[in-house]
Amino acid sequence: MKNSLFGVIIKVNNIDLCRNFYRNVLNLGNPVIDSSFVVEFQINNDFFLMLEKTDARFLEHESSATSWSYRVDNIEELLYRSRLHGYKLNMEKRSHEGEILYRCQDPEKNIFYIFNNAPEDSAS
């Protein structure tokens, strides 16, 4: 782990499936750490996102109290990559303090939000 100021650690059961999703669909690029139990993406100098394999089947991914957000340049391109890699990315539109966010889920139903700089984008 690089000396980052901030990071998110997401516990996942299928690390291979999630690695593919975060690398190819969310377009985070190749991980800086890539093993069978930890995958770390360096988002920028101050932030990392880590996937940590767990065998705990009792995790309630979909109702987790924690989620994270990610700014993308083009939401339509993200939807295209999602379909290209065989994922149906359901996006639930939300408003938060005047900003439009889209609630999404990774393949294990971990919640994250995406947004972009456009005042209103066409994703639904």
C-alpha positions in Angstrom: 0.0 0.0 0.0 1.4 3.3 -1.1 1.5 6.2 1.5 -2.0 7.5 0.5 -4.1 9.9 2.5 -7.4 8.1 1.8 -8.6 4.7 0.8 -11.5 2.4 0.6 -11.3 -1.3 1.4 -14.1 -3.5 0.0 -14.5 -7.1 1.1 -15.4 -9.4 -1.7 -16.1 -13.1 -2.1 -15.1 -13.5 -5.7 -11.9 -11.4 -6.2 -11.4 -12.3 -9.8 -14.9 -11.2 -10.8 -14.6 -7.9 -8.9 -11.0 -7.3 -10.2 -12.4 -7.5 -13.7 -15.3 -5.2 -13.0 -13.2 -2.5 -11.3 -10.4 -2.7 -13.8 -12.4 -2.9 -17.0 -15.9 -1.5 -16.4 -15.0 1.3 -14.0 -11.7 1.7 -16.0 -9.4 1.9 -12.9 -6.6 0.4 -14.9 -4.2 -2.3 -13.8 -3.9 -2.8 -10.1 -0.6 -1.8 -8.3 -1.1 -4.9 -6.1 -2.7 -7.9 -7.7 -2.9 -11.2 -5.8 -5.4 -13.9 -5.1 -6.4 -12.2 -1.9 -5.8 -8.5 -2.3 -6.2 -6.2 -5.3 -5.3 -2.5 -5.0 -6.0 0.2 -7.5 -4.1 3.5 -7.1 -6.7 6.1 -8.1 -4.4 9.1 -7.7 -1.5 10.0 -5.3 -3.8 10.5 -2.4 -6.4 7.7 -2.8 -6.5 3.9 -3.3 -9.3 1.4 -3.6 -8.6 -2.1 -2.3 -10.5 -5.3 -2.8 -9.9 -7.8 -0.1 -11.0 -11.4 -0.5 -13.1 -12.9 2.3 -14.8 -16.2 2.7 -17.4 -14.7 4.9 -20.7 -15.5 3.2 -22.8 -13.6 5.8 -21.7 -10.1 4.5 -24.7 -8.0 3.6 -23.1 -6.1 0.6 -26.3 -4.6 -0.6 -27.3 -3.1 2.8 -23.8 -2.0 3.9 -23.6 1.3 5.8 -20.6 2.4 3.8 -20.4 3.3 0.1 -18.1 5.3 -2.0 -18.4 7.7 -5.0 -16.5 8.0 -8.2 -16.4 10.8 -10.8 -16.4 9.6 -14.4 -15.8 11.7 -17.5 -18.6 10.0 -19.5 -21.4 8.0 -18.0 -22.6 6.7 -21.3 -19.1 5.3 -22.0 -19.2 3.6 -18.6 -22.5 2.0 -19.5 -21.1 0.9 -22.8 -18.0 -0.7 -21.1 -20.4 -2.4 -18.6 -22.4 -4.0 -21.5 -19.2 -4.9 -23.4 -17.9 -6.9 -20.4 -21.3 -8.6 -19.7 -22.5 -6.6 -16.7 -25.9 -4.9 -16.4 -25.2 -1.8 -14.5 -28.4 -0.6 -13.0 -28.2 3.1 -12.1 -30.6 4.7 -9.8 -30.7 8.5 -10.1 -30.4 10.4 -6.9 -29.9 14.1 -6.0 -27.6 15.1 -3.2 -27.0 18.7 -2.3 -27.9 19.8 -5.8 -25.6 17.2 -7.5 -26.9 14.3 -9.5 -25.5 11.0 -8.4 -26.2 7.5 -9.8 -26.4 4.6 -7.2 -24.8 1.5 -8.7 -23.7 -1.9 -7.5 -20.7 -4.0 -8.3 -21.1 -7.7 -9.2 -21.4 -8.6 -5.5 -23.9 -5.8 -4.8 -21.4 -3.5 -3.1 -22.9 0.0 -3.4 -21.1 2.9 -5.0 -22.2 6.2 -6.6 -21.0 7.7 -9.9 -21.3 11.3 -11.0 -19.8 13.6 -13.6 -19.2 17.3 -14.1 -22.1 17.7 -16.6 -25.1 19.5 -15.1 -27.4 16.8 -16.2 -26.4 13.7 -18.1 -28.6 11.4 -20.1 -28.1 8.1 -18.1 -31.2 6.8 -16.5 
